[in-house]
């Protein structure tokens, strides 16, 4: 009887150890860093810009994580939900914007990246709008999405 309890205790202990190993392996596997380079991150801007060209605010919003923060060029309100971002882009897209990068710096970490610099929007009326930008990307569900996007007009030059 004592021997049987000892065997059950040892088997229970081994089962717990096995479960912990599986949990650690699963967590470690999900935390592995996706291999990416500057060109891959730069292409994410092109994907976003191409979605602007569709004129569809929902397609633009599909580039963002559900909890992404959008600080826009033409509004003082932050957009922190999909509905708020879509509302902003519905208005912004009526200007038929297309963007080009003027200068950029890309920084890459484990499953995250930052693309920051200067860009210029050309609007349908011919107006050009120069702005500073920062896109922060996060890898999840097998794709890169924007987790934060800040765009602002540059300060007036006081020199």
MOZI-V371436 format. One record per pair of residues at least 4 apart in sequence whose ideal C-beta (glycine too) atoms are under 8 Angstrom apart, sorted by the first residue. I is the first residue (numbers start at 1). J is the second residue. Records with the same first field share a line. If there is no record, write none. Layout:
# MOZI-V371436
I->J ; J
This chain:
# MOZI-V371436
1->5
2->6
3->7
4->8
5->9
6->10
7->11
8->12
9->13
10->14
11->15
12->16
13->17
14->18
15->19
16->20
17->21
18->22
19->23
20->24
21->25
22->26
23->27
24->28
25->29
26->30
27->31
28->32
31->110 ; 111
33->110 ; 111
34->111 ; 139
36->40 ; 41 ; 108 ; 113 ; 139 ; 144
37->41 ; 108
38->42 ; 106 ; 108
39->43
40->44 ; 144
41->45 ; 106 ; 108 ; 113 ; 115 ; 137 ; 144
42->46 ; 101 ; 104 ; 106 ; 115
43->47
44->48 ; 63 ; 115 ; 135 ; 137 ; 144 ; 146
45->49 ; 99 ; 101 ; 115 ; 135
46->50
47->51 ; 63
48->52 ; 60 ; 63 ; 135 ; 146
49->53 ; 98 ; 99
50->54
51->56 ; 59 ; 60 ; 62 ; 63
52->60 ; 93 ; 97 ; 98 ; 99
53->98
54->59 ; 60
55->93 ; 96
56->60 ; 93
57->61 ; 85 ; 86 ; 87 ; 88 ; 89 ; 90 ; 93
58->62 ; 86
60->85 ; 86 ; 89 ; 93
61->82 ; 85 ; 86 ; 89
63->145 ; 146
64->68 ; 70 ; 82 ; 85 ; 145 ; 146 ; 147 ; 149
65->138 ; 140 ; 145 ; 146 ; 147
66->82
67->80 ; 147
68->80 ; 85 ; 145 ; 146 ; 147 ; 148 ; 149
69->78 ; 79 ; 80 ; 147 ; 148 ; 149
70->78 ; 79 ; 80 ; 84 ; 85 ; 88 ; 148 ; 149
71->78 ; 79 ; 148 ; 149 ; 150 ; 151 ; 152
72->77 ; 79 ; 88 ; 92 ; 151
73->121 ; 129 ; 131 ; 151 ; 152 ; 153
74->92
75->88
77->84
79->84 ; 85 ; 87 ; 88
80->84
81->85
82->86
83->87
84->88
85->89
86->90
87->91
88->92
89->93
90->94
92->97
93->97
95->123 ; 124 ; 125
96->123 ; 124
97->121 ; 122 ; 123 ; 129
98->121 ; 122
99->119 ; 120 ; 121 ; 122
100->119 ; 120 ; 122
101->117 ; 118 ; 119
102->117 ; 118 ; 119 ; 120 ; 130
103->117 ; 118
104->115 ; 116 ; 117 ; 118
105->115 ; 116 ; 117
106->113 ; 114 ; 115
107->113 ; 114 ; 116
108->112 ; 113
109->113
111->138 ; 139 ; 140
112->136 ; 137 ; 138 ; 139 ; 147
113->136 ; 137 ; 144
114->134 ; 135 ; 136 ; 137
115->133 ; 134 ; 135 ; 137
116->132 ; 133 ; 134 ; 135
117->132 ; 133
118->130 ; 131 ; 132 ; 133 ; 154
119->130 ; 131 ; 133 ; 151
120->128 ; 129 ; 130 ; 131
121->128 ; 129 ; 131
122->126 ; 127 ; 128
123->127 ; 128 ; 129
129->153
130->153 ; 154
131->151 ; 152 ; 153 ; 154
132->150 ; 151 ; 152 ; 153 ; 154
133->149 ; 150 ; 151
134->148 ; 149 ; 150 ; 151
135->146 ; 148 ; 149
136->146 ; 147 ; 148 ; 149
137->144 ; 145 ; 146 ; 147
138->144 ; 145 ; 147
139->143 ; 144
140->145
